[in-house]
Amino acid sequence: MASKVSRLNSLASVASYTCKRALTTNSKMPCPFLTRLSQNYVKNYAPVLLKMYGNQCPVVSRTLNHMASNNVAPEITENSNAPSKCPFLNEVSGAIKELKQDEVTDVIQGDESKANEVFGYDQFFHQQIMKKKKEHSYRIFKKVNRLAAPGQFPKAIEYSKGEKPITVWCSNDYLGVSAHPEVKNEVRSALENYGTGAGGTRNISGNSTLHESLERTLADLHKKEAALLFTSCFVANDTTLFTLAKALPGCHIFSDAGNHASMIQGIKNSGVPKHIFRHNDPEHLEELLQKMDKSLPKIVAFETVHSMTGAVCPLNEICDIAHKYGALTFVDEVHAVGLYGTHGAGIGERDQVMHKMDMISGTLGKAFGNIGGYVAGNALLVDVIRSYGAGFIFTTSLPPTVLAGAKKAIEVLASDEGRMLREKHQWNVKYLREILLRTGFPVEHTPSHIIPIKIGDPVRCAAVSDALLSEKGHYIQAINYPTVARGQEKLRLAPTPHHTKEMMDLLVKDLKEVWERLELPFTGMQCENECQFCQKPILFDFYESRDRCKIPNCPRIVAAA
């Protein structure tokens, strides 16, 4: 296996060299094979591409023939000043090895000597899995059944070594609504009355009064004219951005650098020009928009609450800048709906700027405790997505149980009970963040309900997660690449209103024991020095602190209030 890996690396170096020659010789004629492929694809499959297409490229084949006839290998260094338009060159030029003569000959004669051989599928798949394991990004899913009987949430049963009771700390069921008795009763009723499935797409027997009622509820929640349901918010984001960008003539998309993979997918697949602005940076967005003709259609796509860092965008500013230059705003509220605002409509409602959000996407699968996604906007815009969006048209619609459960969840969270849940939720988040900080854990800056603890190493991150689960009964999933960038590995905590103070105190105690045993540093909050959020006192057991504090007009209590 080691020799195979070395061989593939050597073949990759040939492609790096030949692409570099092509670009140096004629920078106006980029490689016709490689410039149409994504960088990730080229990075993962560089050796295979070389072996499959090397003979069809005049530059590659000419170089290999020269090497074979003269028994020489190219001298290639990382410090070359060659142009960097070729994605293949950008990804593989770092690993340079000398070629053996038989390896060069294999590529040159590959089409003739292996013309009748079948591609080694299993070997190829094995190599890709081994690559994931080697870089510690291979995923092993935990077997966990969450419990929904009265009084059980957020408890669960874990099955790695028999049945073991645990506490879940990383669920996106942020408010525990999946276990709410009224929501469960609606699901039971829908099951008995309408069965388990929708029966088809919305066009072919899959439309119902439940679909239309839920869409009206979502439109009202976000103060929009219409809404449209999808099987997930990934599909909602992908389909909507793709469909809009393709429909608008000459459209340009301006995408936040921190956007979710679903948004990136839709933007990429649309093929329209894209411009990436720095994460949550309105000034950089304006710099990019200033360069564009105001009359051209434009979409600014971004998230309110970032799923991994917990950052909250400057929503009002970004919307104002987008509209100043004639752009539509597409705002992902996935990690905010149900959690913020008087009725749980998200950051837009909390900040009173929903009227500036041209299109909102959300999920039914997180704070609303079900599954599915949606978009909401003006009636004409939504009708275009309904009429042209393949991800909507050709997908079996959501089943009656989900529709009924989601509608009831939205109603619960829009009520006084929902407001009480959100208040308790925010209190728990602040309490847990404070005791983690006081203990010295490297908690990342976040003004939202997400509490990331940065570790920065995939092996040690997984070790902490595994030890907490197997030894202490706490489930906190390790977040590694590709969910976060390499070097940003972390634990992501999401306490709910149903975690008690005693549960949180025990978690911090147990985490501290594991942390010390694995010799991880207690470095305190991880954020920029100029971060104003971190200079402010954080709410810690506010009511108890206020009652017990003996200092007149204590600055900490005043600021927390």
N, C-alpha and C positions, 0 to 999 in steps of 0.2 A: 504493500500500500504506500509506504514511504517513497519508494522509487517512482510510483505512479504520480504522486503529488509533485515530486521534483520534476518529473517529465512535463507535467502540465504547466508548471511554473516556467519552465524553459520555453515551451511553446508560446506562452503568453508574452515572454520577452521579445520573441521574434516579431509578433504582431505590433508590439509597442514600437520597435525600431522601424518597421516598414511604414507604419502610419506616420511616424515622425518624418521619414524621408519624403512621403507623399505631400505632407503639409509644407515641408521646407521647400520642396521643388516647385509646388504651385499652390499657394495658400488660397487661391480663388476657386480651387476645385477640390472640396472636401471629399472624404471617402464616401462613395455612394452606398456602401453596405452598412457602415457603422453610425453615420450621422442620424439615421432614422430610428435608432434604438435608444431606449432610456439608459441613463448612466448605471442604474442598479442592475439592469439586465446585462449590460456589457460587463460589469464588474463580476457578476456571478457566473457568466457563461463564456468568458473571454477565450479560454483554451478550446472549448467546443466550437465556437464560431470560427476560430482560426483553422481548425482541422476540417470543418465543413466547407468553408468558403475561401480558404487560402489560395487554392488553385484558380479560383474564378477572378481574383483580384490581380491585375497586371503588375502592380507594385510589389505585392507580397510574393507572387510566384517568381518575378524577376530577381528579387533579392535572395530568395531561397535557392534558386538555381545557381546564382553567383556564389553563394556560400558553399553549396555542395561541390561545385566544380573546382573551387579554390581551397577547399578544406579550411574555411575560416569562419569565425563567429563575429558578429558585429560588436563594436565597442559602444555601449550605451550607458549613460550616466543619468542620475536623477536631476542633475543640475543643468541639463540641456536647456537652451533658450528657444527651442522649437515652439511654433505656435501651439495653442492648447484648445483648438476648436474641436478636436476629435475626442469624443467621450471615452473611447477605448484607451487612447493614450493617457488621458487624465487618470484613469482608474488603475492601469496595470504597469505603468512605467517605473514604479518604485521597486518592484521585485525583479531584479535583473540577474540572470544566471547564464553561464556559457552553454551553448548548445553542443551536444554530441553529434557526430556526423550522421549516425543512423536516425537520429530524431529529425534532422533536416530532411533526410531522404524519405522518411515516413510521410511527412507532410506533402512533399513534392509528388510522391507516387501514390498518395493516399487514395485518389479516385480509382486508380487502376487496380491496386492490390486489394482493396476492400470493397470493390464495386458490388460484389454479391453477398457481402456480410450484412446481417441485420444489426441495426443500432442497439447498443447495449443499454437498454432502458433501466434495468434494475441496478446495474453498476453506476449509471449516471445518478439515479435517485439516491443511492447509498452515499455517493460522494457529497451530494447536496445536504443530506441529513448530518453527515459527519462534520461538514463545515459549520453547521449551526451549533453542534455540540462543542466543537473546538473553540468557538468564540463565545460560548456560554449564553447563547440566545435561544437554545432549544427549549421548548416549553413542555412541562409535565403538569397536567391539570390536576388540581386537588379534587378528590371525590367528596363533595359536601352536600348534604340535604338540609336546607334551611327549614326551620320549624315555624308553623303558622297557627298552632293552637293558641287559644287565649293565654296571654302571659308568657309565651315562649320566646317571641322575637326579642333580641337578635341572637338567640341560641340556635345551634345547628348540630348535626351529627356528621362526624368525619370518619372515612372508611379505609384509610391506608393500612391500618393494622386492627381489623375488627371495628366495632362501633365505639366511637369516642365522642362524648359531649364537648363542644367547643363554643366560643363566643366569636361572632363574625364582626370584624372592624373595618372591612374594606368593601362592603357592598355599596352599589349605587342605588339601592332601594333606600334612599336617604332618610325617608320619614316613616318607613315601615308600613306603607299603605297597602302593600301586597297582602298583608295579614289582617287588614282592617275588616271587622265583621260585616259591615254594610257592603263593602266591595265584594267580599266572598259570597254574600247572599245574592247579589246581583248576578254574579257569575253562575251560581247554581241555578237561578231562575232561567237565565238565558240558555243554559245547557238543556234543561228540561223542555223548554218551549221551542228552541230552534236548532238543537243538535250541536255537533262539534265543529263542523266546517262551514265555510261560506258558500261552497258550491261552484266556485269558478272566479274568473276575473270580474271586475265591476260591470263590464259590458255583457258578459255571458253568465247570467244567473247569479252573479256574486254581489249584486247591489241590494241593499235592504234599507228599511227605515232606521235601523240602528246605525248604519254608516252615515246617513244624512243627518241624523240627530247629533251624533258625535262631532261631525264637521261643523255644524252650527254652534255647538258648545265651544269648540276650539276657536272659531272666528270671533265669538262674543268675548271669550277670555282675553284675546289679544286686540280687541277693538278693531277688527278687520272685517271686510265685506264677505270674505270666503276663506275656506280652508280645504285642504286635500289630504287624505290619509294615504300612507304608504306602509309597507310591511316592516320597515325599519327606518330610522333616521339616516342611516348610511345610504339607503336607497333614495330617500327623500333629497338629501344633499346632492348626491351624485346625479340623479335624474334631473333635478330642477336646474342646477348650474349648467349642466350639459345642454339641456333643452333651450334654456334662455339664451345662452351664449351663441348657439348655432342659429337660433331664430332671428336675433338682432343683427342687422347688416353692419359689418365692420366693427363688431363688438370687441372691446378690450376688457380684461378682468384684472382687478387689483386685489391681490390676495395677501392676507396677513401671514407672516412667516411661521406663525405658530398654529396654523389651521389644521383641523382634523383630516385624517386620511380620506374620509368620504368627500370632503370638499375638494381636496387636491385631485382626487380621481376624476370628479366631474369636470373640473377645469382643464385637466390634462387631456381627457378624452375629447373635449370640445374642439381642441386644436386652434383656438383663437389666441391672439397675443396675450400673454399674461405678464404682470408686473408685480413683484413681491416686495411689500413694504415691511420694515422691521416690526417685530411683534409689539402690538399696542402702541405704535409710534405715529400719532396723527401728523406730526411735522414732516416725517419722511413720506407719508402718504400724499401730503399736499405737494411736496417736491416733485413726485412722480406725476400727479394729476396736472400740474402746471404745464407740463411738456406736451399734453394732449390737446387736440382740437376739441373744444367744448361741445361741438355739434355731434361728435361721434358717440354712439351708445357705449356706456361703461357700467360695470358692476363692481362694487366694492364688497368683498366677502370677508367676514371675520366672525369670531366667537365672543360672547360676553364673558363667560367663565371658562378658563382653560382647564381641561380635564386633568392634567398632570401637575401643573404648577399651582393651580388654584388662583392664578392672576385674574383680575377683573378689568376689562377694557374701559378706556375713557369713551363710553358709548356716545354721549352727546356730542363730543368734539369730532369723533370720526364721522358721525352722521352729517353734521353741519359741513364738514370739509367735502364729503362726497357730493352733497347736494349743491354746494357752491360751484362745483365743476361739472354739474349735469349728470351725475352718476346715480344709479339705483343702489340701495343698500340691501345686502343679503346677510342677515344676522342669525347665527346659530345660537340658540338659547337652551341647548340640550341639558347642560349642567346647571341651569338656573330655573327652569319652569318647575312650578310647585314649591320652590324654596324661597323666592323673593317676591315682594310686592304684596299689596293688600289682599289680592285674590290668588296669588301664586302664579302670576303671568310671567314672572322673571325680572331680570335687571331692568328691562325696558319699563315695566310698570313701577318698580321701585324708584327709578330715576325720572319717571314721568316723561318719557320720550318715545313711547310706543308709536306716536304719530309720525316720527321721523324714520321708523324702520319700515322700508318698503316691502320687504319679505322676511318673515320670521320662520325659522325651522325649529322644531322641537321634537321631543321623544315622549312616548307613553311608557317607556321601559325603565325609567329611573325613578324620580320622585313620585310619578303617578303609578308606579308599581305593577305595570302590565308589560306589554310589548307593542312595538309599532312606532311609526314616525309620522310627521305631518309638516306641511308648510301652510302659512297663512299670509294673505295679502289682499290687494284689491281684486274684484271679481274677474275682470278681464285677464289680468296676469295669471291668476290661478286657473282660469279656463284654458289658457294656452298650454299650461303644463298638463292639465287633464287631457287635452286633445292631442298633444304631440309627444308627451313624455313616455318613451318605451318602457321605462322602469315602473311606470304606473299602469299602462295599458295592458301589458302582457304578463302581469303577475297576479296570481290568485289572491283575492282580497282577504282582509283580516276576518277571523271567525267571530260569531256572535258573542261568545264568552268574553273575548278580549274587548270588544266594542262596549258591552254593557259594563264590564269592570272598570274600564278606563273612564267612561262617562261619570260613573259614580265617584271614582277617585278624584276627578277634577272638581266635582261638586263639593266633596268633603273638604278639599284643600282651599276652596274658595269661601268656606264658611268660617264662623268663629272658632270651630274646632281646629281648622287648618291654621288659623292665625296663632292659636295657642301652641300647636305643634311646631310652627316655625320659630316662635319665641324660645321654646324649650330647646329646640335644635341649636339655635345660635348660642344659647347659654352653655350647652354642653361642649360645643366646638371651642369656645373661648376658654372654658375651664381646662379642657384637655391640653390645648395648645400651651396654656400658661404653665401647667405642671411639667410638661415636657421641656419647656424652655428653662424652668427653674432647675431641673435636673441636669441640664447641659446638653441635651440632644440637639443635633444640627438640624433644627426645624427651618425649612425654607420660608421666606416671606410669602404670605398669602392673606389677603383680606377676606377670603371667601370661606366656605365650609370645608374645604379640602385641606388636610394637614400633611404635607410631604416632609419626610425625614431623609435628608440626602446621605447616601453612603458612598456612591461614586465608584463602586466595584461590583461587578455582577456576581462573583463567587461569594463575597462576603454578604452581599445583599440577600442572596438565596439562603445562605447559612443562617442569618438572623431569622428570616421568615420560617424556615424549616424547624429551627429550635423552638421558636415561640409556639408553633402548632403542635409539634410532637411532645414537647416537655411541659408546656404551660397551658395549652388549650386555647391560645389566641390565634385567630386566623387573620393575618395581614399579608396579602400577596406581595411578593417582590416584583418591582416594576423595572424591567430590563429592556435593552434594545430588542426590537425596533420601536417599541412603544415610546421610549425616550432615547435621546442620543447617547452614544457611548460616553461614559464618564459622568452621566447624570442619573445613574441607577439609584433607586430610592424605595422606601416604604411609603405607601400612600394610605393614610388613615381617613376614615369618613365616619365619625361618630354620629349616632342618630339620637332622636329625643328619648329613645327607649333604653339607651345605655345609662346605667345609674352612676352616681358619684363613686360608689364602692367599686364598681367594675373598672372605672377609669383609673382610680388609685392603684388597683391591683395590676392593671396593664402596665403602668409606668414602673411599678416595682419589679415586675417580671422582666420587662424589657431591659431595665438597668442591669439585672443579673446576667442576662444573655450578652448584653453589650460589653460588660466588663470581662466576661469569660472569653469572648472573641477578641479582646484587646482593641476594641474600636475607641476612637477618641471622643471625648465630650467637648465639642468645640462651640456649642451655642448656636444662635441663629445664623443661617447661611443666607446672606443677602448683601447687596451693595451698601457701602458705608453711608452713601448719601440718601438712602431710602428713608423717606420721611415717615412711612408707616411704622418702621421699627423704632423710631425715636419717641413714639407716643406710648404711654402706659397702656398695657393690655388688660381688658376686663378680667378680673380673677375673683370669682365668688363675690360679685359686687355688693349684694345686699348684706352678706355677713361682714364684709370688709367695712362697709359704711357704718354698720352698727357698732363694730368693735374698735374702729380707729379712734384714737384719743387726740390726734393732731387737728387743731382747728383749721378748717378750709384746706385739708390735706390735698396737695396738687394731684396725687395719684387718683384719689376718689373723685375730685372735681373733673379731671380729664376723662375718667372712665364713665362718669355720668353723662 
